[in-house]
Amino acid sequence: MFGIAIAEPDVTLTDWALALEALVLTVLARAYGRAWAAFFGSIAVAAALGGITHGFFPDPGALGGTV
């Protein structure tokens, strides 16, 4: 993909699918209160960042792996 290799494609895509699902739940949960929306929103952000970390920073000593 554009000359960039994804280190763990299965884990990366799973994390991004979870982030997408949590984003949808964030939008739906707004009807039930800000706390639920914040809960699902934080899961969406964490899953998206996890996908980026697993996919592009496989080395734990890399800058992205230490964040």
JODA-V547966 format. One record per residue. RES is the residue in three letters. SS is DSSP state (H for helix, E for strand, L for the rest). PSI is psi as a letter, one per 40 degrees, with the letter a starting at -180 (* if undefined). Layout:
BEGIN
<<RES | SS | PSI> <RES | SS | PSI>>
END
This chain:
BEGIN
<<MET | L | h> <PHE | L | f> <GLY | L | e> <ILE | L | h> <ALA | L | h> <ILE | L | h> <ALA | L | d> <GLU | L | g> <PRO | H | d> <ASP | H | d> <VAL | H | d> <THR | H | d> <LEU | H | d> <THR | H | d> <ASP | H | d> <TRP | H | d> <ALA | H | d> <LEU | H | d> <ALA | H | d> <LEU | H | d> <GLU | H | d> <ALA | H | d> <LEU | H | d> <VAL | H | d> <LEU | H | d> <THR | H | d> <VAL | H | d> <LEU | H | d> <ALA | H | e> <ARG | H | d> <ALA | H | e> <TYR | H | e> <GLY | L | i> <ARG | H | d> <ALA | H | d> <TRP | H | d> <ALA | H | d> <ALA | H | d> <PHE | H | d> <PHE | H | d> <GLY | H | d> <SER | H | d> <ILE | H | d> <ALA | H | d> <VAL | H | d> <ALA | H | d> <ALA | H | d> <ALA | H | d> <LEU | H | d> <GLY | H | d> <GLY | H | d> <ILE | H | d> <THR | H | d> <HIS | H | d> <GLY | H | d> <PHE | H | e> <PHE | L | g> <PRO | L | d> <ASP | L | h> <PRO | L | d> <GLY | L | e> <ALA | L | i> <LEU | H | d> <GLY | H | d> <GLY | H | d> <THR | H | e> <VAL | L | *>>
END
